[in-house]
Amino acid sequence: MNPGRKAPGTARPLRVVQWATGTIGAKSLRALLRHPHMELAGVHVQDRRKAGRDAGELCGAGPTGVVATHGLEAILDLGADCVLYMPRAGDHDEVCALLASGANVVTTTGEFHHPAGMDPALRERVQEACARGGTSVHSTGSSPGFITEAVPLVLASVQRRLETLTIHEYADLSRRDSPGLLFDVMGFGQRPSAAFDERRLAHLRSSFGPSLRLVGEALGLPLDAVEAHGQLATAARATAIAAGDLAAGTVAAQRTTVSGLRGGRALLRFHSTWYCTTGLDPAWDLRPTGWRVTVEGDTPLDVEMRFPVPLDRMAAVSPGYTAHRAVNAVPAVCAAAPGIRTTVDLPPFTAALG
């Protein structure tokens, strides 16, 4: 245990490692380089071909003098205060090694939103690593994270009776030039099947269920179960989008709902609508890219948050919604007591912009 690295104070900047430099990681790296109270200690790259390149080159910034490396041991040797851990898929061995070495971890992988729902053996292993290193780990991002935890908890702070809180997420993908993601991964442009993909529903339950359970428990209303279902709409006519062509009758919109149930009814819901065209069969009520949160209770609310960004710039701007919250969480996580720390455990944190 190295308590000197747990709360370094204000005398020096926090030394932070950026782990992975994909879409989210590159945005995080740029924010880290500009942060007034942090300094870049190192960069870990998943792609060995990026090793040896300057960190600034990997994120479109100027030269930094910090060279990217590939390999866990090289990162452990840096003695950083925190690692911004943002690989495409998390590795529990890596996370535990980082924590045990004395490096706190803020991650956009979703394993740690709700510790009580984790596999008990994994939870114990991570907690032991935190105890050994005197460190904390925190999962965050935009969705899940900001919109499924931070915002609902703030809105619920004016309630004394809650009937239903629903998070609506809208994403207009018509100008998203990512054919592999839209057509191959998400199934747009394909003939609809009779049932929504069960694997996708299971993924949604595991992605958003922990946030809903966390919020329910924080409000003193623990959930009994989490369910998910989905709907499809097809293109009413042949449509050209940035990623390619949608034939009439193929999947052009997907709507999914993850519901946290209590007492046989939905108390908390995450409702997402992703669409490639507004010309749908059947017609759906669509909104621009962004979020809307509705609260039904004794203090009802209807809050809308749109992304005021042209669609052709959305792919460049939207990663910041995930990356920047993780960067802003670093000081709070470094100051927290050792262990798996959730949105409820941490104090509300602000962005140090000056």
N, C-alpha and C positions, 0 to 999 in steps of 0.2 A: 504494500500500500504506500502511495506517495501523496500524502495530504497536501504537500506544497503545490502540487499541480491541480488540485481540485478547485481551489478558489484563488487564482493568481492575483486578484485585486486589480487596482487601476494603475499601478506603477508601470506596468508593461502591457503591450497588446497580447491578446490570446493568440497562441500559435496553433494554426488550424491546417489540417490536411484535406485536400479535395480528393475523394476516392471516386473515380470514374468521370469521364468527360464526354458523355453522350449529350443528348439534347438538354436534359435537366442539369446534368453535371457541368456542362460548359457555361450555362447561365449562372449557376451557383458560383463557379470559379470567378467569373467576371465580378459578381457582387462581392465576393470575398476580397478580391484585389483592391476594391474601392472602399472597403469598410474602414472607418476611422479608428476602430479599436481592435482590429485583428491583423495578423500578418500570415502570409502563406508559408507554411513550414514544409510542404511537399505536395506532390501530386502522384496518385496511383492511377495507372491506365490499364484497362482490361485488354486492349489491343496492343500486343507487343510491338507492332510497327510504330506506335506513338511514343514508345520509350526513347528517352534521349532528347526529346524535343522540349523547347522552352514552354513553360506553362502559358505564357501570353499567346503564343502561336496557336495553342489548342483551343483558345476561347475568343480569338479575334482581338486580343488586347496587345499592348506593346510588350517588349522584352521585360522579363522579371528576374532573370538570373536563376530561377528555380527550374530544374530539369525534371521531367516526368520519369517515373520508374515503374517497373512491373515486378511485383513481388512483395509479399507480406513482410518479410524480415526487414527490408529496407525502410518500410514505413514505421515498424515498431522501433527501429533504432533512432528515429527522429525525436522521440520524447515529446510529441505534440500534446497540447491541452485537449484537443478535440479533433475528431475525424467526421467530415461531412460525407457519409457513406451512401452512395447513390448508384450502385450497380443495377443492371436490369433485373437481376434476381439475387436476393441476399444469400450469403453463405454463413451459417451459424458458427462454423469453426473460425472464420475470419473475425466475426463480431466479438466472439468470446475472447479471442487472442488480443484484440485491440483493447477491450475493456480491462482485461487482466493486466495489461502492460501499463495502465495508468492513463489511457486516452479515453475521454468521454466520446460518445457516438450520438450524432443526430442523423437520422436516416429517413429517406423517402420510401424505403421498403416498409411494408405494412404489418410486420409481425408483432409490434409492441404497442398497439393502440389500446389493448385491453388485456392486461396481464392475467386476470382471472380466467380468461377464456383460452389461454395458451395451453399447449401440451404441457402437463405438469413437469415432465422430465426436462424439457427444454427450458421452461421457466426457472426451475431450480438451477440448471447449469448456468444460465445467464446471470441470475442473481449472485451465484457464487463467484463468477468472473468479476462482477461489479464490486463485490465485497473485497476481493483480492486486490483490485486496482484502485479502490476508493473512487469509483466512477459511476456514471449514469448513462442510460441509453433512452432515447426518445424517438418515436415515430411521428412524423408530421408531413405536411404537404398542403395542397389546396383541397383535394377531394379524393380520398378522405383526409381529414385534418381540419383546415380552416372552416370550410362550409358545413362539415358534419359534426364538429365539436365546438370550436371557439364561438362561432356565430350563434348556434342554438342555445348555448349556455348563457350568452349575453341576453338574448331575447327572452329566455325563460326567467331572467332575473326580475322581471316586472310582473310575473304571474303568481297567483296563489292557487289557481285551479287550472290544470292543463288537460284538455281533451285530446287534441292531436296537434303535433308539430310535423309539418311536411317540408322537406327540402326538395325543390324542383331544380334540376340542372338541364340546360338547353345547350346544344352544340350544333351549329350550322357548319357542315363539313363540305359544302359545295365547292369551296375554293381551296380545300386541303389537297395538295398535290402529293398524296401518299397512297398510290394504288396498292402497294403491298399490304398496308395496314387496313385500308377500307375494304378491299375486295377479298384478299386472302385471309386476313385475320378476323375481321369483323363480319364478313359475309354479305356486305352490300353488293348489289349487282347479281345476286344469285336468285334462283327460283325459291320462293318461300316454302318451308316445310310446314307440316300440320302443327308441330309443337316447337316451342322456342328451345334453343340449344340448352340442354340440361347442364352441360359443362360450364357454359357461360353463367347460368344461374347460380351454380355452386361457387364460381369465382366471385360473383357479386355478393353472395352471402358472406363469404370469407373476407371480402374487401371492406364492406360497409357495415356488416353486422357488429364487429367489435366497437365501432364508433357509436352506433345506436345503443348498444348495451352500456357503454361507458357513460353516455349522457343520461340514460334512464337511471342508472345507479346513483349518479351525482345528484339527481333530482329526488332521490328517495323513492323512485318508481321502477324497480328492476324489472326487466322484461322476462316474460315466460318463454318466448320463442322468437325466432327470426325466420321469416319466409321470403321467398322471391318469386316473381313471375314476370313474364315479358310478352310484348305484343310487337307485331310487324305490320308495316304498311308498305305498299309497293308503288312504283312510279306509275302515275296515271298515263304518262306518254313517254316516249323515248326522250332522254335528257342527257346533255353533255355537261359533265362537271370537270373540275380541274384534274381529277385522278383518272378520268376516262369516260366511257359511255355507259349509261344505265338504260337497258332495254325496258320497254313498257312491260309491266307485270313482274319485274324483279324487285328485290328488297331495296327500298330507298329510305326507310326510317325504322328505327328501333326504339321502343319505349320499355324501360324496365323499372320495376318497383321492388325495393327491399323494405319490408315492413317489420318493425319491432312490435310484437304483440304483448299486451298485458290485459288480463281479464277477458280474453277472447276477442279483443278489438285492437286495431292498429293505434298505438300511442305515438310512435315515431316512425317516419317514413322517409326514404330517399327515393326520389322519382326522377329518372333521367330520360331525356328525349334527345336522341342524336339523329340528325336527318341530313340528307344530301340534296333534297329539293323540297319546295313547298307544294309541288303538284303531286299530291298523294291520293292513293285509293286504299282505304277510306280517307277522307279529309280529316286532318288533325288540327287542333288548336296549337299553333307554333309561336314561339317567341324568339327574339334574337339571342345569340350566344350570351350566356350568363346564368345567374341564379335568381331564384325567387323563394323566399321562405314564408310560409303561412303558419300562423299560430292560432289555433282555436282554443279558447279558454275564457277566463273571466277578464282577461286583458288582451283582446284579439289584436293581431298584427298581420300586416301583409307588406313584406319588405322585398324590393326588387333591386338586384345588382347586375347591371349589364356591363359587358366588356366593350367600352367605346373605342373599338379598334376596327379598322377596315378588314374585311375578311381575307384579303390578299396579304395582310401583315399578321394575321392571327397566329400562324405557326411560329413566327419569330418572337412574338410578345408573350403568348400564353405560358411558355415554360416558367416565366418569372413568378407566376402565381404559386407554383409549387416550390421552386428553388429558393425564392426570397424568404418565405416563411421559415424554411429550414435554417438559412443563414442567420436570420434574426433570433432564432431560438438558442443559438450556441451559448451566449453568456448565461442564460437562465439554466441551461442543462449543466454547464460547468459548475455553477454554484449550488446545484441541487444535492440533496443527500444521495448517497450511493443507491443504485437499484434501477429498476425499470420505471421510468417516470412518464406519466400520461399528461394530457392537457389539464386534467383536474389537479394533478400534483403540482404543476408548475405555476408560478404567479403569472398573471397576464404580462406579456413582454411587449415592449415597444421597439420600434426600429430606430437605431442610432444613425441618423442621417447627416449630422453635422460634424 
